[in-house]
Amino acid sequence: MEETIKNEDTLTIPWDTTEDDTPVPREPPIDQRALIKVHPMQDDLIAAQVDNANSALVYAQKRVIKSLEDVKVATDDLSMIAKLKKTAKAYLDEYTKPIKTHLENIKADFDSIMKPLEEADSVTRSKILTFNKEQAELRRLQEIAECAARAAAEAEMIATGELSKEILTIENKAQPIMEAHANVGDMNTAKVWKFEVEDFAALPDDYKVADMVKIRKVVIAGVKIPGVKAWQEDQLRITPR
């Protein structure tokens, strides 16, 4: 049996944030700090290579190849350029690899927070939308029942001149919840376009490039495309406050 969350089980925000939900700046403890190298141009050895690189470019732009000897000289230059590039890449890695490693580790740690939150968000939205679909279907059935009751009553009046029972009227019919105003946020629904290509052969040539972005723009503009079925689905918009 699925557990029902009670009002007192609502989520809380345990960390300090400002009014716009950004974290309050904090000084990290020593064991959360890392020493990384920045500003490579302040390293004289690296800064000196800027002139070498620019000189290589000037020589390359002015170079004229007319003979085997010219090719040999150019080959030597290309060899030196390759070595300079390899060395520059090594220095670049020396600066960036620790940063990338720290970044990957930080992202992995925050994934343990973000992934459950993203799934919680998706599951909750889905349950609201499912409830609204169920309510819409229930209302449709209620209206059908009322129509059938009225038709039966009309037939009975024609046949007997009187009604044997009161005509069915359903009070407080089911109603999808299109907006809600809660304690810490608001919810409203909006129609968004969805589509799938039903018949690729029927598509105009302009759309046979699997350019889903282009198709979506046309669909949103309300233009019908042969071979594409377009429809709208409810999508929740949450406005925290």
N, C-alpha and C positions, 0 to 999 in steps of 0.2 A: 504494500500500500504506500502510495506516495505521501511523503511528509508535507504537511501544510505549514508554511512559515507564518508565525504569529506577528502581530504588530510590533511586539517588543523585541523581535529578532531582526529588525531593520538594520541595514549597514551603517557603520560609523566610519569616520575619517580620522585615523589615529595620529596622523602627522600634522605638523603645523603648516598652514597655508595662508596666503593672503586672500583678500576678497575676490580676486580673479582666479583663485585656485592654483596659483603658482607657489612652489615651495619657498618657505622662508629661508634665506641664506644661512648656512651653518658652517662653522669651521670644522673640517673633518679631523678625526683623531689621527695620530701618527701612523697607525697601522693601515689606514686607508689612503695614505698619500703615496705618490710615485714620483721618482726623479726622472724626468725626460729631457732630452736635448731639443732646444729650439733655436731659432735665428741662426741658421747655418752660415749666413754671410758675415757673421761676427767671428767665424773661424778663418784666420788668415790663409790657411792651407786651401780651404774650399773657395774662398773669395778670389784667390789668385787664379783659379781655373776659369773664371769668367772671361778674363782676357785671352786665355788660350782658346776658349771656345769661339769667341768672336774673331780671333785671328784666323782660325780654321775656316770660318765662314767667308771672311774677306778673301783668303787665298783661293777658296773653291769658286767664288764668284768671278775672280780675275783669271783663273787658270785657263790656259789654252792647250788643248791636246793636239799635237801635230806629229808626234813620233813615238817610237818605242820608248825612248828615254823619258819623254813626257809621261807616258803611261807608268813607267817604273816609279818616277817621283810621286805621281798621284797615288800609286799603290802604297808607297811608304806612308803618305799622308793619311790614306784611308785606314791603314793599320794603326797609326797613332790615334786617329779619331776613334777607332773601335776600342782601343785601350782606355782612352779618356772617358768614353761612354761607360765602359765596364766599371771603371773606378768611381765615376760619378754615381752610377747605380748602386754601388756598394755603400758609398757614403749616404745616399738617399735612404737605403734600407736601414742603415745604422740609426738614422733619425726617425724613420716612420714605422719600422717593424714593432718596436716597443709600444708605440701609440696604438697601432692597429690591434696588437695583442690585448692591450688594456681595454680598448674599445669593444672588442669581441667578448671579452670576459664580462664587461659591464653590461652589455646587451643581453648576454646569456642570463645574468643574475636578474635583470629586470623582466626577462621573458617569463620568469617564474611568477611574476605579478601580472604582467600584461596578458598573457595567454588565458589564464583563468578568468580574468576580467572581461576579455573580448568574448569568450564563450558564454559567460554569465549574461553579458549584454545581449548576445544573439539569442540565447535560450529564452530570456525574459521577453524580448520583442516578439519572438515567434509565438509564445504563449498568449500574449495580448492579441496578436493578429488572428490566431486560431480561435480564440474566444469570440472575436468580432465576426468571423466567418460563421461560426455556429449560431450566433445571435441573428445574423442576417438570414440564414437558412430557416431558423425557427420562426422568424417573423413572416417569411414567405409562406410557410406551411399554415401559420395562424390565419393569414389573409385568405389563403385558399379555403380553409375551413369556414371562414365567415361567408365567403362568396357562395360556397356550396349550401350553407344554411339559408341564406337569403333566397337562392334559387328554389330550394325545397319549399320554403314558406310561400313564395309566389305561386308555385304549382299547387300547393294545398289550398290557397285562397281561391284559385280559379276552379278547383275541383269541388270544394266544400263550402266556400264562402267564409270560412273561419280558420283560425290557427289553433292547432292542438297544443302547442307549446311556444314558449317565448323564443324569438329569433336569437341565435347564438351571437353574442358580442363579447369579444375578448378585450378586457380592460388591461392597460399596462402591457402592451405587446412588447415582445423582445426587441431590443434596440442595440445595435453596435455602438460602442463608446468611441466617439470620434475625437474627443478631447477630454482631458482630465487635469485638474489643478490640485497637486498634492502639497505636502509640507515643504519639500525642498526642490521641487521642480514641476514643470508643466509638460503635458504630452498632447500632441495633436497628430492627426493622420493627414497624409497628402497622397494624391495619386501620382505614381511614377510609371513611365512607359517601360514595358518589357516586350521583347520580341524574339522569335526564332524563325529561321529560314525553313519553310516547309517544302519548297520546290526550287532547288538551285538552278535548274534549267530554265525556269520562268523568270529568273532575275534579269533585269537589264544589264548589259555588259558593264556599265559603270560600277555595278555593285558586285561583280564577280571576282573581286580581289581580296575577299575575306577581310574587308576593311570594316570591322564591327563599329569602330568609332564613327565613321562616315554614315553608316546605316542608322546608328543611334541618333545622330543629329537630325537626320531626315525624319525619323520616326517621331522624335520629340516635337518637330515642327508641324506634325500632323499630316504629313504627306504619305499617301499609300504607295507602297512598293510592291509590285507583283512578285509573288513567291515568298513574301515575308508576312507572317502573322504578328500583329502588334496588339498589345493589350496593356491595361493599367493595373497595377497592384498597389495595395495600401502599404505605405512605408511610414514608420514612426519617426517623428521629429521631437527630440527631447531638448528642452531649453532650461538648463540649470539656472537657478537663481538663489 
